Amino acid sequence: MRRAAQPRARRVGRGSRIRLALTAIGTLTVFLSSWAVSTAPAAAAASTVVTIGFDDGTVDQLGALPILQAHGMTATFFVNSGSIGDPEHLSWADLHTLFGAGNEIAGHTVNHVNLAPLTTAEARQEVCTDRNNLLVEGFPATSFAYPFGSFDSDTEQVVRDCGYNSGRGVAGISKTGPFAETIPPLDPYATRTPPNPKKSTKLSTLELYVLNAEANGGGWVQFVFHRLCEQCGPYAITPAKFTAFLDFLQGEVAGGRVTVQTTAQVIGGPVQPPVVP
């Protein structure tokens, strides 16, 4: 299968890529002419593709940037726009720094809510508004992650209708199989991952998910990290372990067995216009 890499949009200033205008009757006007988009998934030299993901946009995640850069890699950061700029979360300036270094900024709802119990209207407010906030800031948001990994068929439809090209859960890949998501995914709005790494997760376990995929025909392995710190809760990885994991990935990349791509590069597709919630 052939996939063409999605070009990264160049940041030119707030409002220059996208201008939103709501008329008195609620019509949304959008201009996306400055964004380059791809209509096909991205190409991988190796049969196993790894995506490094971070959820929730906590401020400690900015520490991943120098580690990623030292290894020539980029990641996807799924953020909640309602939390951006508070003391515990990344600021808009931080997100622009990450994006400017080639990382993907993606959606995770406004307030990190469980979408499945919500009405369709409530879910659209969380998902569409979050994406529109990212678009206004100049981020071509095409990827989404369900908070708590909670979703159903109705939720998938909301994510699709709000303009995202994919939706990611937090389960479905295990050490006993299935060993990887397919490329393209069986359901792009319910993509599967190994369990979220915790503080107690061994480096060898992280490596095993990649090695298992390599040994069983390849595919897509998405890692969902949260905190990057020494002592900050159960869903955390230390900078030393994260560095060691990227050291391992670097060796797999050098050996031609793995490529590291963002979610948008794997999924491909255009940047859809914003949607009124």
HELIX and SHEET records of a PDB file:
HELIX    1   1 VAL A   59  GLY A   63  5                                   5    
HELIX    2   2 ALA A   64  ALA A   70  1                                   7    
HELIX    3   3 TRP A   92  GLY A  100  1                                   9    
HELIX    4   4 THR A  120  VAL A  136  1                                  17    
HELIX    5   5 PRO A  147  GLY A  149  5                                   3    
HELIX    6   6 SER A  153  ASP A  161  1                                   9    
HELIX    7   7 LEU A  203  ALA A  215  1                                  13    
HELIX    8   8 PRO A  239  ALA A  254  1                                  16    
HELIX    9   9 THR A  263  ILE A  267  1                                   5    
SHEET    1   A 2 LEU A  20  LEU A  22  0                                        
SHEET    2   A 2 LEU A  28  VAL A  30 -1                                        
SHEET    1   B 4 GLU A 104  GLY A 107  0                                        
SHEET    2   B 4 THR A  76  VAL A  79  1                                        
SHEET    3   B 4 THR A  48  ASP A  55  1                                        
SHEET    4   B 4 GLY A 219  PHE A 225  1                                        
SHEET    1   C 4 GLU A 104  GLY A 107  0                                        
SHEET    2   C 4 THR A  76  VAL A  79  1                                        
SHEET    3   C 4 THR A  48  ASP A  55  1                                        
SHEET    4   C 4 VAL A 258  VAL A 260  1                                        
SHEET    1   D 3 SER A 143  ALA A 145  0                                        
SHEET    2   D 3 SER A 166  GLY A 172  1                                        
SHEET    3   D 3 THR A 191  THR A 193  1                                        
SHEET    1   E 2 ARG A 227  LEU A 228  0                                        
SHEET    2   E 2 ALA A 236  ILE A 237  1                                        
END                                                                             
